[in-house]
Amino acid sequence: MIWKPRVALEGIVFGLLLVCVASGPSFAGWEEANSALLAGDTEGAAKLLRRAARKGDARAQYSLAVLLLRGEGVAYNSDLAARWLRRAVDSLHLRAHVLLGNLYASGEGVERDDTRAMGLYRLAAERGSAKAQVAVASMLYSGRGADRDDEEAFMWLLLAQNQGESSAKQLLERLSEKLAQGQQSRAFERAMAWTPTDSGPGEDRP
């Protein structure tokens, strides 16, 4: 059976996690920071990103948070990374939703909070983020941040797989063995009827 959703979602492949393609206003320093990152100058990039982030560029806020979490070009600082991610989330940056959700799920830089992690993942998943869809499925499968729901988890994994998200494969196979045929059919139907919510500014589907 070949399954396709009502609306096809295109996955964007990034050579670097820090290079984000997004709509919205451009701020001075963003392109220069991108060039510095590609050249391997993380320290110079961090300075430029900080400047753009302070002016409200959500892409720069997200990328600076990644550098802070990696300790590249700047000292490792998960608390500060979380603060920049919150600002990027306020601008509806999808990757920031997923990364901040990861921090809440792990307790890095913030107090662990599965409910908040799930909320962030859901917002991004509903806007079409394949990685967030896998994260929602994993939380539903483990009963973290929400009641366990294998059927809904299966639906999100179908959507993520349709975008070419390789991390969906293992859990999808596991659930395929556990779910009854009727449950799988309902999940397929829900996935086929699913459409993403409006993305808003700062759109980028990880």
Secondary structure, 3 states (H helix, E strand, C coil): CCCCCCCCCCCCCCCCCCCCCCCCCCCCCHHHHHHHHHCCCHHHHHHHHHHHHHCCCHHHHHHHHHHHHHCCCCCCCHHHHHHHHHHHHHCCCHHHHHHHHHHHHHCCCCCCCHHHHHHHHHHHHHCCCHHHHHHHHHHHHHCCCCCCCHHHHHHHHHHHHHCCCHHHHHHHHHHHHHCCHHHHHHHHHHHHHCCCCCCCCCCCCC
